[in-house]
Structures are given as C-alpha cells and as structure tokens.
C-alpha cells in the first residue's frame, strides 16, 4: 500500500464535495498496484470489471502486445469494487491506471471534472477505427458537455427478459410478444419448481447502484415512478415507487433465486446457465454467454422485450466503455489499446477464436450486418439492437425528468444515493425490514439531494 499525494484536479472541487463515494478514497489516498507493475515505457495499466467479455479480452490481449509491443497490466475486479477503485484513482488524478472501464453514467461527469482525455483528436488521426460505425445512442452517451468524445464502447446493452423456452413448451406456457410485469409474475409462479430445485425467476438483489437498483429502477419507471420530479422533488415515497418496489421484492422473495439479497449480474448468469432459474430479467449482453458453445442452455433460451406496465418500453441503456485518465503517463499507447479493444478487428478476433455469440456487441452497426454474427447470434441479436435503439434515456417514464438516465440519475450524487438506497432495498429482499421502512429511509436520503438541486 502506497500513499498518493492529495493533489486535487482542476474543476473537480464541487463534484467531489457532492459525490459522497469519492470522498472516502480521496481521504484515504491509497492504491494497490496492478500486479506490482507500473505504467510507463511500453506498458499500460488497465482497470476493468470482471464481466465475461472482459476476461475474454484479457486472454486475447497478448495478440495486442504482439502487434504493438505494448504490454498491458490488467487489474480485474467485481463491479462495485472496480467503481470504488476507479473513482479513487481518477478523482485523485493519481495516474496509476491509464485506462479504465467506465459507463455512460460516469463518463459525462468525469469529463466535466477534467479527469479524462478527450478522444476526438485520436479518432481524427485513426480513420480505420471508423467512429461513425459506432451506434448513435452509444456515441451520444459518451459525449461530454463540450460535444467531445471521452469514451469508446467495449460493448453496449439494454435489458430484456430471458426464459427457458424448452420448459415453457413442456409446461404448455407461452411468453407474450410484449410481456407486462404482471404476466411475468404469473409465469414465474407457474414455472417455479418445473424442474427439481428450479426457481421461477432471477432478479438482482445485491446492493449497489449498478446492481439491484438498475433493474428495479426500470420497474419503477414503467410503474409510473421517478427518483425526482422535474422540480427535483424526491419521489421515493410516492405510491408508484412503493407499488413497484413491493412488486419486485415480493416477486423475488416468492419465486426468485436462493440468496437473492446477495445475487447480482454474475450470480444470476450462473443460475440461468446452470438451470437453477427459468427466467431472468437483466442485461442483453448476457445472451452471448447463454448462447456460447460451452453453455448448457445454448439453444434453450428465448428472449422477450423488457416487461412494461405503463410505458411502451422499459429497457435501459448502458455501455461499459474505455476511458483514458487525464493523468495517464502513456495516453498515446492507451489510445492504441482502446482503439484495438473497441474495433471491428477485435470483434473479428473474438468471432474467430471464441465464437460469434461471444462478440462484445451492441456498439457497432457493422456487427449487425455481419453474416457470421447474425447467424450465430440469431436468437438474440435483432432484439438486442432494437432494445438499444429504442432506449429513451431522456424520457424513460411517464413524467418529465430533471436529469438524463434510465436506470440511474445522471448526477454525481447518485453513486452515493443509489448505493445507500440499494442497501435498504436489499435488506427488504433479505426480509430484514419492510418495503415501507426501506422507502421511508430512502426518501429521507433523496430529500437531501432535493435540497441541493431545487430551484436550479
């Protein structure tokens, strides 16, 4: 453990004061090196989330080193842990990591604070990268207030419903073309126990603003709720929030996976792959793993749009993207890695070496025109593309929102607020408190944000 200087980057003061999750790392000022190796020379350090597509990239990275001579030192962590470590290093501008996986939530905020390298200048010099091939919703979501790009997507996703079509056929059940949440709940009850030890549905319950709050917020949206109304009044005590949250908690407690309060994306993926659940509502990016050559459920899964209640659609918009730290010692080499890891050529490498269903898709138009990808990902590729293109980050519910975001609120304070609210919701899923108690505490937390923003 080494202690970094507490140097504060320009223009970051207000954001750091506002974002509670940034304060602890700033005060501790500690970091752990990437396998003991520093960046500089012909090496870069990359900090990334431990999703399946990322671990596959780690295995293929020696190809990048062979082509460029640049060594890549990876630090790979679970989602909640990686977010904490990234906020620590980037807020300090410590420069320990040259590149990190950031989402379309963080990138506009980090760009505003001067923590990221802009990428327009690199794109202009690298026509082979073909920036215009990147899907428009992805480009827009990774653009700063100044109109410049600050991230490149590794993969893009929305959310949809995955279900065991073989079991539905066996049980004489039909998944509606556009299911409502009530229909999903009814189906979950009917397939609960369809096979020994099988539960009806998997829904995230793990604390974290990017874990349980992601799917739950889409449910809140379509049930008519919102975190804040257009005047920044907190609305977590509204009937719509309570109805949506009770629905979600009751569904996962009655027909959901065991250990739901500690289940996130990775746990639900394992449950679905291992045949422990019959349905799963989550990220479209999961389909590649479910349809992989070695998946026990390959060819057995059906896909349906994100369930709705009061809205026409409810899928989220999300990308794990690459951001280059402003304080990087090797920004040019960092760009070479970013451009390689987000390129058409990398997708071709994954298709050839691992399989086209594993390609980190959801970001390039050319992917959906590729015959090899279309054939192997036929079960889910069209629905994924439609979900991404149909996502409405500026208008996801039934009322006007004061900030963009479908499964999050696009303000710095949301990391802290969302995390604290998620802990209350997870406690309700675990049966340690009622939904009413969880939302009462959550409303009080949100009202503190309202006080800061009302009247702006």
C-alpha positions as CSV (number, residue, x, y, z in Angstrom):
1,X,0.0,0.0,0.0
2,X,1.4,3.3,-1.1
3,X,0.1,6.8,-0.3
4,X,-0.5,9.1,-3.2
5,X,-0.4,12.9,-2.8
6,X,-3.7,14.6,-2.3
7,X,-3.4,16.8,-5.3
8,X,-6.9,17.8,-6.5
9,X,-7.6,18.1,-10.2
10,X,-8.9,21.3,-11.7
11,X,-12.6,21.9,-11.7
12,X,-13.2,18.8,-9.6
13,X,-13.8,20.5,-6.2
14,X,-17.6,20.8,-6.4
15,X,-18.2,17.4,-7.8
16,X,-16.0,15.8,-5.2
17,X,-17.8,17.6,-2.4
18,X,-21.1,16.5,-3.8
19,X,-20.3,12.8,-4.6
20,X,-20.0,11.1,-1.3
21,X,-18.5,8.0,-2.8
22,X,-15.5,10.0,-3.9
23,X,-14.7,11.4,-0.5
24,X,-13.5,8.2,1.2
25,X,-11.0,7.3,-1.4
26,X,-9.7,10.9,-1.5
27,X,-9.2,10.9,2.2
28,X,-7.5,7.5,2.3
29,X,-5.3,8.3,-0.7
30,X,-4.3,4.7,-1.1
31,X,-3.9,2.4,-4.0
32,X,-2.7,-1.1,-4.8
33,X,-0.6,-1.5,-7.9
34,X,-1.6,-3.6,-10.8
35,X,0.3,-6.8,-10.1
36,X,3.2,-4.7,-8.9
37,X,3.8,-3.3,-12.4
38,X,3.8,0.4,-13.1
39,X,2.8,2.1,-16.4
40,X,5.3,3.9,-18.4
41,X,7.7,2.9,-21.2
42,X,6.0,0.2,-23.2
43,X,3.4,-0.8,-20.5
44,X,0.0,0.5,-19.6
45,X,-2.3,-0.3,-16.7
46,X,-5.9,-1.2,-17.3
47,X,-8.5,-1.4,-14.6
48,X,-11.7,-3.3,-15.6
49,X,-14.8,-5.0,-14.4
50,X,-14.8,-8.8,-14.2
51,X,-17.6,-9.4,-16.7
52,X,-17.2,-12.4,-19.1
53,X,-16.4,-10.3,-22.1
54,X,-13.6,-8.5,-20.2
55,X,-12.0,-11.7,-19.0
56,X,-12.0,-13.0,-22.6
57,X,-10.3,-9.7,-23.7
58,X,-7.6,-10.4,-21.0
59,X,-6.9,-13.8,-22.6
60,X,-6.7,-12.2,-26.1
61,X,-4.5,-9.2,-25.0
62,X,-1.2,-11.0,-25.9
63,X,-2.3,-10.5,-29.6
64,X,-2.3,-6.7,-29.0
65,X,1.1,-6.9,-27.4
66,X,2.4,-8.9,-30.4
67,X,1.1,-6.3,-32.8
68,X,2.2,-3.2,-30.9
69,X,4.9,-4.2,-28.4
70,X,2.8,-2.6,-25.7
71,X,2.4,-4.7,-22.5
72,X,-1.0,-4.5,-20.8
73,X,-1.2,-5.0,-17.0
74,X,-4.7,-5.8,-16.0
75,X,-6.5,-5.3,-12.7
76,X,-9.9,-7.1,-12.8
77,X,-12.4,-6.6,-10.0
78,X,-16.2,-7.1,-9.4
79,X,-18.4,-4.2,-10.4
80,X,-18.8,-2.5,-7.0
81,X,-15.1,-2.8,-6.2
82,X,-14.0,-1.6,-9.6
83,X,-16.2,1.5,-9.3
84,X,-14.6,2.4,-6.0
85,X,-11.1,1.9,-7.2
86,X,-11.7,3.9,-10.4
87,X,-13.3,6.8,-8.6
88,X,-10.3,6.9,-6.2
89,X,-7.6,6.9,-8.9
90,X,-9.3,9.2,-11.3
91,X,-10.6,11.7,-8.8
92,X,-7.0,12.0,-7.4
93,X,-5.6,12.0,-10.9
94,X,-3.0,9.6,-9.4
95,X,-2.2,8.2,-12.8
96,X,-1.8,4.6,-11.6
97,X,-4.2,3.4,-14.2
98,X,-4.0,4.6,-17.8
99,X,-7.4,3.1,-18.9
100,X,-10.5,2.0,-17.0
101,X,-13.9,0.7,-17.8
102,X,-16.4,3.4,-17.2
103,X,-20.1,3.5,-18.0
104,X,-22.2,6.1,-19.7
105,X,-23.1,7.3,-16.2
106,X,-19.6,8.2,-15.2
107,X,-18.1,9.4,-18.4
108,X,-20.0,12.7,-18.8
109,X,-19.4,13.5,-15.1
110,X,-15.7,12.6,-15.2
111,X,-15.3,14.6,-18.4
112,X,-16.9,17.6,-16.8
113,X,-14.3,17.4,-14.0
114,X,-11.3,17.2,-16.3
115,X,-10.4,13.6,-15.3
116,X,-10.5,12.2,-18.9
117,X,-8.6,12.6,-22.1
118,X,-10.8,13.7,-25.0
119,X,-10.7,11.3,-27.9
120,X,-11.7,13.4,-30.9
121,X,-8.1,14.1,-31.7
122,X,-7.3,10.4,-31.7
123,X,-10.3,9.5,-33.8
124,X,-9.4,12.1,-36.4
125,X,-6.0,10.5,-36.8
126,X,-7.3,7.0,-36.9
127,X,-9.8,6.7,-39.7
128,X,-9.5,2.9,-39.6
129,X,-11.3,3.0,-36.3
130,X,-14.5,4.1,-38.1
131,X,-16.2,6.2,-35.4
132,X,-19.3,6.6,-37.5
133,X,-19.9,2.9,-37.3
134,X,-20.5,3.2,-33.6
135,X,-24.2,3.2,-32.9
136,X,-25.5,6.8,-32.4
137,X,-27.0,6.1,-28.9
138,X,-23.6,4.9,-27.7
139,X,-21.7,7.9,-29.2
140,X,-24.2,10.3,-27.7
141,X,-24.0,8.7,-24.2
142,X,-20.1,9.0,-24.2
143,X,-20.0,12.7,-25.2
144,X,-19.2,15.5,-22.8
145,X,-20.9,18.8,-22.3
146,X,-18.4,20.3,-24.8
147,X,-19.5,17.9,-27.5
148,X,-16.3,15.9,-27.5
149,X,-16.0,12.2,-27.1
150,X,-14.5,10.9,-23.8
151,X,-15.1,7.2,-24.1
152,X,-15.3,4.4,-26.6
153,X,-17.7,1.5,-26.0
154,X,-16.4,-2.0,-25.4
155,X,-19.9,-3.3,-25.6
156,X,-23.4,-1.8,-25.4
157,X,-26.5,-3.2,-23.8
158,X,-30.1,-2.7,-23.0
159,X,-32.2,-5.0,-20.9
160,X,-34.6,-7.8,-21.8
161,X,-36.3,-10.9,-20.4
162,X,-34.6,-14.3,-20.9
163,X,-36.6,-17.5,-20.4
164,X,-36.2,-21.2,-20.9
165,X,-38.4,-21.7,-24.0
166,X,-38.0,-25.5,-23.7
167,X,-39.5,-25.6,-20.3
168,X,-42.3,-23.2,-21.4
169,X,-43.1,-25.6,-24.2
170,X,-43.1,-28.5,-21.8
171,X,-45.4,-26.7,-19.4
172,X,-47.7,-25.5,-22.1
173,X,-46.9,-21.9,-21.5
174,X,-46.5,-19.0,-23.9
175,X,-44.3,-15.9,-23.5
176,X,-46.2,-12.9,-24.7
177,X,-44.5,-10.9,-27.5
178,X,-44.5,-7.8,-25.3
179,X,-45.0,-9.0,-21.7
180,X,-46.2,-7.0,-18.8
181,X,-44.7,-7.4,-15.4
182,X,-47.9,-9.0,-14.1
183,X,-47.7,-11.5,-16.8
184,X,-44.1,-12.2,-15.9
185,X,-45.0,-12.7,-12.2
186,X,-47.8,-15.1,-13.2
187,X,-45.4,-17.1,-15.4
188,X,-42.8,-17.2,-12.7
189,X,-45.3,-18.8,-10.3
190,X,-46.1,-21.4,-12.9
191,X,-42.5,-22.4,-13.8
192,X,-41.3,-22.3,-10.2
193,X,-40.4,-25.9,-9.5
194,X,-40.7,-27.0,-13.1
195,X,-37.5,-28.9,-12.5
196,X,-36.1,-30.1,-9.2
197,X,-34.6,-27.1,-7.4
198,X,-35.6,-24.6,-10.1
199,X,-37.0,-21.2,-9.2
200,X,-39.2,-19.1,-11.4
201,X,-37.1,-16.1,-12.0
202,X,-33.7,-14.4,-11.1
203,X,-33.7,-10.7,-10.2
204,X,-30.7,-8.8,-8.8
205,X,-30.8,-8.2,-5.1
206,X,-27.2,-7.4,-4.5
207,X,-26.6,-3.9,-3.0
208,X,-25.1,-1.4,-5.5
209,X,-26.4,1.4,-7.6
210,X,-25.4,-0.6,-10.6
211,X,-26.6,-3.9,-9.2
212,X,-30.1,-4.1,-7.7
213,X,-31.0,-0.5,-8.5
214,X,-30.5,-1.0,-12.3
215,X,-33.4,-3.4,-12.9
216,X,-35.5,-2.1,-10.1
217,X,-35.4,1.5,-11.4
218,X,-36.6,0.3,-14.8
219,X,-39.5,-1.3,-13.0
220,X,-40.2,1.9,-11.1
221,X,-40.1,3.8,-14.4
222,X,-42.7,1.7,-16.1
223,X,-44.9,1.6,-13.0
224,X,-45.1,5.4,-13.2
225,X,-42.5,6.4,-10.6
226,X,-39.4,8.6,-10.7
227,X,-36.5,9.3,-8.4
228,X,-37.1,13.1,-8.7
229,X,-39.8,15.1,-10.5
230,X,-39.0,17.9,-12.9
231,X,-38.6,20.3,-10.0
232,X,-36.1,18.0,-8.2
233,X,-38.6,17.0,-5.5
234,X,-37.7,13.5,-4.2
235,X,-40.5,11.0,-5.0
236,X,-39.4,7.7,-3.4
237,X,-42.4,7.9,-1.1
238,X,-44.8,8.0,-4.0
239,X,-47.5,5.3,-4.4
240,X,-45.8,4.3,-7.7
241,X,-42.4,3.7,-6.1
242,X,-44.0,1.7,-3.3
243,X,-46.1,-0.4,-5.7
244,X,-43.1,-1.1,-8.0
245,X,-40.7,-1.9,-5.1
246,X,-43.2,-4.2,-3.4
247,X,-43.9,-6.0,-6.6
248,X,-40.1,-6.5,-7.2
249,X,-39.4,-7.6,-3.7
250,X,-42.4,-9.9,-3.4
251,X,-41.6,-11.5,-6.8
252,X,-38.0,-12.3,-6.0
253,X,-38.9,-13.4,-2.4
254,X,-41.7,-15.7,-3.6
255,X,-40.3,-17.1,-6.8
256,X,-36.8,-15.8,-7.1
257,X,-33.4,-17.4,-6.6
258,X,-32.0,-18.5,-3.3
259,X,-29.7,-15.9,-1.7
260,X,-31.4,-13.2,-3.7
261,X,-30.1,-10.4,-1.5
262,X,-26.5,-11.3,-2.5
263,X,-27.2,-12.0,-6.2
264,X,-26.0,-9.6,-8.8
265,X,-25.5,-10.0,-12.6
266,X,-22.8,-12.7,-12.2
267,X,-24.8,-14.8,-9.8
268,X,-27.9,-14.6,-12.0
269,X,-25.9,-15.5,-15.0
270,X,-24.6,-18.6,-13.2
271,X,-28.1,-19.5,-12.0
272,X,-29.5,-19.3,-15.6
273,X,-26.7,-21.1,-17.1
274,X,-26.8,-23.9,-14.6
275,X,-30.6,-24.4,-14.9
276,X,-31.4,-23.1,-11.5
277,X,-33.9,-20.5,-12.7
278,X,-36.5,-20.5,-15.6
279,X,-36.4,-16.7,-16.3
280,X,-34.1,-13.8,-15.8
281,X,-34.6,-10.1,-16.4
282,X,-31.2,-8.4,-17.0
283,X,-28.7,-7.1,-19.5
284,X,-28.9,-8.0,-23.2
285,X,-25.2,-8.7,-23.0
286,X,-25.9,-11.8,-21.0
287,X,-27.2,-13.6,-24.1
288,X,-23.8,-14.1,-25.6
289,X,-22.7,-16.2,-22.6
290,X,-26.0,-18.1,-22.6
291,X,-25.6,-19.0,-26.2
292,X,-21.9,-19.7,-26.1
293,X,-20.7,-23.1,-27.4
294,X,-20.0,-24.5,-24.0
295,X,-23.2,-23.2,-22.4
296,X,-25.5,-26.0,-21.0
297,X,-28.5,-23.9,-22.0
298,X,-27.4,-23.0,-25.6
299,X,-30.4,-23.0,-27.9
300,X,-32.9,-23.5,-25.0
301,X,-33.4,-19.8,-24.2
302,X,-36.0,-17.4,-25.6
303,X,-35.8,-13.6,-25.4
304,X,-38.6,-11.1,-24.9
305,X,-38.6,-7.2,-24.6
306,X,-38.2,-5.7,-21.2
307,X,-41.5,-6.1,-19.4
308,X,-43.7,-3.0,-19.1
309,X,-46.7,-1.6,-17.1
310,X,-47.5,2.0,-18.0
311,X,-44.8,2.7,-20.7
312,X,-44.3,1.3,-24.2
313,X,-40.8,0.2,-23.4
314,X,-38.6,-0.1,-20.3
315,X,-35.2,-1.3,-21.3
316,X,-32.1,0.5,-20.0
317,X,-29.2,1.9,-22.0
318,X,-25.7,1.0,-20.8
319,X,-22.2,0.6,-22.0
320,X,-19.0,-0.5,-20.5
321,X,-16.6,1.8,-22.2
322,X,-13.0,2.7,-22.1
323,X,-11.8,6.0,-20.6
324,X,-8.3,7.3,-20.6
325,X,-7.2,9.1,-17.5
326,X,-6.1,12.7,-18.0
327,X,-3.0,12.0,-15.8
328,X,-2.0,8.9,-17.8
329,X,1.7,8.7,-18.4
330,X,1.1,6.9,-21.7
331,X,-2.0,8.4,-23.4
332,X,-1.0,7.6,-26.9
333,X,-0.3,3.9,-26.1
334,X,-3.5,3.9,-24.0
335,X,-5.4,5.0,-27.2
336,X,-3.9,2.2,-29.2
337,X,-5.3,-0.2,-26.6
338,X,-8.7,1.5,-26.5
339,X,-9.0,1.6,-30.3
340,X,-7.9,-2.1,-30.6
341,X,-10.3,-3.2,-27.8
342,X,-13.3,-1.4,-29.4
343,X,-12.5,-2.1,-33.0
344,X,-14.2,-4.2,-35.7
345,X,-10.9,-6.2,-35.9
346,X,-11.2,-7.2,-32.2
347,X,-14.8,-8.4,-32.8
348,X,-13.5,-10.5,-35.7
349,X,-10.8,-11.9,-33.4
350,X,-13.4,-12.9,-30.8
351,X,-15.6,-14.4,-33.5
352,X,-12.8,-16.5,-34.9
353,X,-11.2,-17.5,-31.7
354,X,-14.1,-17.9,-29.2
355,X,-17.3,-17.7,-31.2
356,X,-19.5,-15.0,-32.7
357,X,-22.1,-15.2,-29.9
358,X,-19.4,-14.0,-27.5
359,X,-18.6,-10.9,-29.5
360,X,-18.9,-7.7,-27.4
361,X,-21.7,-6.4,-29.4
362,X,-24.2,-3.6,-29.0
363,X,-21.9,-0.9,-30.2
364,X,-21.3,-1.1,-34.0
365,X,-23.7,-1.1,-36.9
366,X,-21.4,-3.4,-38.8
367,X,-21.7,-6.1,-36.2
368,X,-25.4,-6.5,-37.1
369,X,-24.6,-6.6,-40.8
370,X,-22.0,-9.3,-40.3
371,X,-23.4,-12.7,-41.7
372,X,-21.3,-14.7,-39.3
373,X,-22.6,-12.8,-36.3
374,X,-26.2,-12.7,-37.5
375,X,-26.2,-16.5,-37.9
376,X,-24.6,-17.5,-34.6
377,X,-26.4,-14.8,-32.6
378,X,-29.7,-15.2,-34.4
379,X,-31.6,-16.0,-31.1
380,X,-31.0,-12.5,-29.7
381,X,-29.1,-10.1,-32.0
382,X,-32.1,-8.4,-33.6
383,X,-33.9,-7.9,-30.3
384,X,-30.7,-6.6,-28.7
385,X,-30.3,-4.0,-31.4
386,X,-33.9,-2.9,-31.2
387,X,-33.7,-2.6,-27.4
388,X,-30.6,-0.4,-27.6
389,X,-32.0,1.8,-30.4
390,X,-35.4,2.1,-28.6
391,X,-34.0,3.1,-25.2
392,X,-35.0,6.6,-24.1
393,X,-32.5,7.9,-21.6
394,X,-34.0,11.4,-21.6
395,X,-37.7,10.2,-21.4
396,X,-37.8,6.8,-19.7
397,X,-41.1,7.2,-17.7
398,X,-44.4,8.9,-17.7
399,X,-43.2,12.3,-16.5
400,X,-40.5,14.8,-17.3
401,X,-37.2,14.1,-15.6
402,X,-34.7,16.8,-14.4
403,X,-31.6,14.7,-15.5
404,X,-30.9,12.0,-18.1
405,X,-30.7,8.3,-17.3
406,X,-33.0,5.2,-17.4
407,X,-31.5,3.0,-14.7
408,X,-29.7,5.9,-13.0
409,X,-30.0,9.6,-12.4
410,X,-27.2,11.4,-14.3
411,X,-25.8,13.5,-11.4
412,X,-22.6,12.9,-9.3
413,X,-24.5,12.4,-6.1
414,X,-26.3,9.3,-7.5
415,X,-23.4,6.9,-6.7
416,X,-23.8,7.6,-3.0
417,X,-27.6,7.9,-3.0
418,X,-28.1,4.9,-5.2
419,X,-25.8,2.8,-3.2
420,X,-27.4,3.7,0.1
421,X,-30.9,3.2,-1.2
422,X,-29.8,-0.2,-2.7
423,X,-28.7,-1.3,0.8
424,X,-32.2,-0.6,2.1
425,X,-33.9,-2.4,-0.8
426,X,-31.6,-5.4,-0.4
427,X,-32.4,-5.5,3.3
428,X,-36.1,-5.7,2.4
429,X,-35.3,-8.6,-0.1
430,X,-33.5,-10.4,2.7
431,X,-36.5,-9.9,5.0
432,X,-34.7,-7.8,7.5
433,X,-37.2,-4.8,7.1
434,X,-40.4,-4.0,5.2
435,X,-40.5,-2.2,1.9
436,X,-42.3,0.7,3.6
437,X,-39.4,1.1,6.1
438,X,-36.9,0.8,3.3
439,X,-38.6,3.5,1.2
440,X,-39.1,5.8,4.2
441,X,-35.3,5.8,4.9
442,X,-34.6,6.1,1.1
443,X,-36.9,9.1,0.8
444,X,-35.0,10.9,3.6
445,X,-31.8,10.3,1.7
446,X,-33.2,11.6,-1.5
447,X,-34.6,14.7,0.1
448,X,-31.0,15.8,0.9
449,X,-30.3,15.8,-2.8
450,X,-33.5,17.7,-3.4
451,X,-32.4,20.4,-1.1
452,X,-29.2,20.9,-3.2
453,X,-31.0,20.9,-6.5
454,X,-34.4,22.5,-6.0
455,X,-34.6,25.9,-7.7
456,X,-31.7,25.3,-10.1
